Amino acid sequence: MNGFLLALRSSFGFLSTIPVGITMEGLDEFFKRTYLHLVVGIVLGLIMGAVAYLLVNYLPISIAAVLVIAFVYYITGLNHLDGMADLGDGLTAHGSVEKKLKALKDMSLGIGGVAYASLVIVAFYATLVALHEQSSILSSSSADIARIFFFAMFVSEISAMQSMLTIAAFGKSIHEGLGSILVNNTTVPKYLIGFVIGIVACVAMSFYLGFGIVGIIPFIAAILATFILLNISNRHFGGVNGDVIGASNEVGRIIALITMTLILMYGGIVWTL
């Protein structure tokens, strides 16, 4: 198997629970091509979008939202949510940078981690419900509402992957590990390749579904939010690690979904349903 195909297979093994197999050689090839995060994001976004489309079309939103969230974590694993929990422990620790770093890297879960992880899940659920509410105001057609959910899940997963690349490209590693390998290998050119892939995918899907260029807005919003997270991490820890990279995935997804909801709420006219 050539290097690119091995890297592509390994990217799915690293970033999802899809059983494609993963080896150290494959990881090495993947880390040479970190822009493949966006390829994984596109595929996972299509799968998540299709699942959301079906669930929202045939189930009450309260039940559909829970099942969408469950599926997202089923197919992506809990590593990123675990990163958010570890980040929460680190940010809520009192004292010096050293004490915060110790809490960040501690294997045990503290109240800060519980609070941050819980907040992510609650925000995920609340945003899906709000997205449904605003979609229902815009259109009474269940098919149109489901189509918006497909699009929202597609764009939000791509945004989540670009958020991780943003942390990796512009962050400074604070200790050795998979996070530092990702940081060291994500150069600005690789970041820009991922950025272009993400923009093209979001805009192409926007036009295909008849939504204009709406998809670019949540994508950019997620990146901007990630820079805020990067600044917070630099102030508290002096840099980033794998936990911060994982947390950025959760932040990027939620911010993208919130942005989609706000677009519907304040600029629904741009949606040509």
SULGI-V556783 format. One record per residue. N is the residue number from 1. RES is the residue in one letter. SS is DSSP state (H for helix, E for strand, - for the rest). D_LAST is the distance of its C-alpha to the last C-alpha in whole Angstrom. Layout:
BEGIN
n: <N:N>
res: <RES:RES>
ss: <SS:SS>
d_last: <D_LAST:D_LAST>
END
This chain:
BEGIN
n: <1:2:3:4:5:6:7:8:9:10:11:12:13:14:15:16:17:18:19:20:21:22:23:24:25:26:27:28:29:30:31:32:33:34:35:36:37:38:39:40:41:42:43:44:45:46:47:48:49:50:51:52:53:54:55:56:57:58:59:60:61:62:63:64:65:66:67:68:69:70:71:72:73:74:75:76:77:78:79:80:81:82:83:84:85:86:87:88:89:90:91:92:93:94:95:96:97:98:99:100:101:102:103:104:105:106:107:108:109:110:111:112:113:114:115:116:117:118:119:120:121:122:123:124:125:126:127:128:129:130:131:132:133:134:135:136:137:138:139:140:141:142:143:144:145:146:147:148:149:150:151:152:153:154:155:156:157:158:159:160:161:162:163:164:165:166:167:168:169:170:171:172:173:174:175:176:177:178:179:180:181:182:183:184:185:186:187:188:189:190:191:192:193:194:195:196:197:198:199:200:201:202:203:204:205:206:207:208:209:210:211:212:213:214:215:216:217:218:219:220:221:222:223:224:225:226:227:228:229:230:231:232:233:234:235:236:237:238:239:240:241:242:243:244:245:246:247:248:249:250:251:252:253:254:255:256:257:258:259:260:261:262:263:264:265:266:267:268:269:270:271:272:273>
res: <M:N:G:F:L:L:A:L:R:S:S:F:G:F:L:S:T:I:P:V:G:I:T:M:E:G:L:D:E:F:F:K:R:T:Y:L:H:L:V:V:G:I:V:L:G:L:I:M:G:A:V:A:Y:L:L:V:N:Y:L:P:I:S:I:A:A:V:L:V:I:A:F:V:Y:Y:I:T:G:L:N:H:L:D:G:M:A:D:L:G:D:G:L:T:A:H:G:S:V:E:K:K:L:K:A:L:K:D:M:S:L:G:I:G:G:V:A:Y:A:S:L:V:I:V:A:F:Y:A:T:L:V:A:L:H:E:Q:S:S:I:L:S:S:S:S:A:D:I:A:R:I:F:F:F:A:M:F:V:S:E:I:S:A:M:Q:S:M:L:T:I:A:A:F:G:K:S:I:H:E:G:L:G:S:I:L:V:N:N:T:T:V:P:K:Y:L:I:G:F:V:I:G:I:V:A:C:V:A:M:S:F:Y:L:G:F:G:I:V:G:I:I:P:F:I:A:A:I:L:A:T:F:I:L:L:N:I:S:N:R:H:F:G:G:V:N:G:D:V:I:G:A:S:N:E:V:G:R:I:I:A:L:I:T:M:T:L:I:L:M:Y:G:G:I:V:W:T:L>
ss: <-:-:H:H:H:H:H:H:H:H:H:H:H:H:H:-:-:-:-:-:-:-:-:H:H:H:H:H:H:H:H:-:-:-:-:H:H:H:H:H:H:H:H:H:H:H:H:H:H:H:H:H:H:H:H:H:H:H:-:-:H:H:H:H:H:H:H:H:H:H:H:H:H:H:H:H:-:-:H:H:H:H:H:H:H:H:H:H:H:H:H:H:-:-:-:-:H:H:H:H:H:H:H:H:H:-:-:-:-:-:H:H:H:H:H:H:H:H:H:H:H:H:H:H:H:H:H:H:H:H:H:H:H:H:H:H:H:H:-:-:-:H:H:H:H:H:H:H:H:H:H:H:H:H:H:H:H:H:H:H:H:H:H:H:H:H:H:H:H:H:-:-:E:-:-:-:-:H:H:H:H:H:H:H:H:-:-:H:H:H:H:H:H:H:H:H:H:H:H:H:H:H:H:H:H:H:H:H:H:-:-:-:-:-:H:H:H:H:H:H:H:H:H:H:H:H:H:H:H:H:H:H:H:H:H:H:H:-:-:E:-:H:H:H:H:H:H:H:H:H:H:H:H:H:H:H:H:H:H:H:H:H:H:H:H:H:H:H:H:H:-:-:->
d_last: <45:44:43:39:39:41:39:36:37:38:35:34:37:37:33:33:34:34:37:38:41:42:45:47:47:43:43:45:43:39:41:41:38:36:33:32:31:28:28:28:25:23:25:25:21:20:22:21:18:18:21:18:15:18:20:17:16:20:21:21:20:24:25:22:22:26:26:23:26:28:27:26:30:31:30:31:34:35:37:34:34:38:38:36:39:42:40:40:44:45:43:45:48:50:53:53:51:53:53:49:49:51:49:46:48:49:48:48:45:46:44:42:41:40:38:36:35:34:32:30:30:29:27:25:24:24:21:19:20:18:15:15:16:13:10:12:12:9:8:11:9:12:10:7:9:12:9:9:13:14:13:15:18:18:18:20:23:23:23:26:28:28:29:32:33:33:36:37:37:38:40:44:45:48:49:49:47:44:42:45:44:41:41:44:42:39:40:38:37:36:34:32:32:30:28:27:26:24:22:22:20:18:16:17:14:12:12:12:9:7:8:11:14:13:15:18:18:19:21:23:23:25:27:28:29:31:33:34:35:37:39:39:41:43:44:45:46:47:44:42:43:41:40:38:36:35:34:32:30:29:29:26:24:24:23:20:19:20:19:15:16:17:14:12:15:16:13:10:9:9:6:4:0>
END
